[in-house]
Amino acid sequence: MKYLKKYLYSQKVAPYIFVLPFVLSFLIFWVYPLISGITMSFQDIGFSKREWVGIENYAKLLRDKTFKLAISNSIEYMAWTIALLIPFPMIFAVMMDSRLTKAKGVWKAIMYIPALTSVVISGMLFRMMFSEADGSQMNKLMVWLGQQPIPWLKSKATSWLGLILLCCWRWTGVNMLYFLSGLKAIDSTLYEAADVDGCTAIQKFRHITLPLLQPTTIYVVTISVFAGLSMFLESFMLWGNNDSPKNIGLTIVGYLYKRGIQKNDMGYACAVGVVLLVIALLINFAQLIATGTIKIGKRKEE
């Protein structure tokens, strides 16, 4: 016991003890599943079999039209979420940080409450809102506008309106808080100097806020890429299952679930997961290089 206390209170050993829980959780819940998933992607796995098939699963992916549709849907969903959940939360954050805004705490709570709602509950609410029944909220709106009720969730354009609205409703407040934290780190004297120079609000936003919010923007874009590509439960709950009409709501994770859980083809599902990981990493590396966060090559000396 004496020697144990000696090591625990040692300045050299203590930092490793504090880091040990994170290292163990990282190895057990990230590294091990990643290695296992990559290994299983080269196998044919069933209830009572496990055979090595090489790259056969990946070769099947190249011929799989449903998989290509799932990739297209996921990338399109990711693009829409980035296009909407970056500029609008940033503008809302700037408005919230303004001295003209009153009751800021109330507005922050109102914007953040949707994120506290379960995805299951949110999906069910939006499924009822976009139901093809005459009494659904969206069809009541159509009748009020002088139009006929429509089956919202049976065509891609109208059903994706509900899917994107669901995403924006849940995550706008979260991203707004990210940008608010970034705004708090900007020195207020910069805005005071801009006021002295006679800059307008748009000029201050363009030349001060946007450049200094770049680290926060890069972070929000990075997590939005992963969140967009890994979306599954929102689509599952909006249609009530994983089988949307003509697969208009099928995502990569939804297809992984269909092949791995519903059809018990875990080897093929792991190959889908590996491809998803590669796509997410490539997109994020591309945007990190484009924004200058990761620099390729040596900087030329002036």
Secondary structure, DSSP 8 states (H G I E B T S, - for coil): -HHHHHHHT-TTTHHHHHHHHHHHHHIIIIIHHHHHHHHHTTEEE-SS-EEE-TTHHHHHHHH-HHHHHHHHHHHHHHHHHHHHHTHHHHHHHHHHHSTT---HHHHHHHHHHHHHS-HHHHHHHHHHHT-SSTTSHHHHHHHHTT-----GGGSHHHHHHHHHHHHHHHHHHHHHHHHHHHHHTS-HHHHHHHHHTT--HHHHIIIIIHHHTHHHHHHHHHHHHHHHHT--HHHHHHHSSS--GGGTT--HHHHHHIIIIIS--HHHHHHHHHHHHHHHHHHHHHHHHHTTSS--S-----
